[in-house]
Amino acid sequence: MTVPSSIMVECPICRSETLHEVLHGKLGGKAQAVFESTVRCKECNQVHPIVLKVERPIEIPIIVSWLKDSKKSTIVVGPDDALSIEDEIMCGDEPVLITSIESKGARVKRAKARNIQTVWARRFDKVRVPFSISQRAKSVSDHVLAVPDEEFFVGDVLKVGKHEVVIHSIKIEDRSLRAGGALARDIVRVYANIVRKTNS
């Protein structure tokens, strides 16, 4: 842990929790970090000392998957921070989406960091959007990579693999869309037809 440049604490003058500038301070302790500091309230400029006790952050093993690959890493969080499936967090410089949590030997949807053995996640800077493309009497599968907030709309014409296709429906978790659009992160599958080119 390092000494922060600012901190939210109660001001004796404002009588509420306000942002304070840390003028100088030090950290001590082992299992619990003791933060002793002199701070200045950003609201009223009152200078006063503080002593805070905070538990040191812990490292949790995380397995991050991307397409067919996976890698082991760690994340650093507060012991009482809760993690849940579908949480978007940072693993190093990469945004990831939590897909599974092991706590006390079981898979759970949510747990405090202190009780977590392993977290599984997938990279979330890009998502894989599956396509089913109708080609004459058969259907072929393909995909595109998109940023999570990229939108796909019924009627869009785009290149998927070697085909130029037009989207005719979009399947999301609870329904199929025949009009409108959806974010890449919410799409289960996109259905499209190959665009037929006519000679003019």
Secondary structure, 3 states (H helix, E strand, C coil): CCCCCEEEEECCCCCCEEEEEEEEEEEECCCEEEEEEEEEECCCCCEEEEEEEEECCEEEEEEEEECCEEEEEEEEECCCCEEECCCEEEECCEEEEEEEEEECCEEECEEEHHHEEEEEEEECCCEEEEEEEEECCEEEEEEEEECCCCEEECCCEEEECCEEEEEEEEEECCCEECCCEEEHHHEEEEEEEECCCCCC
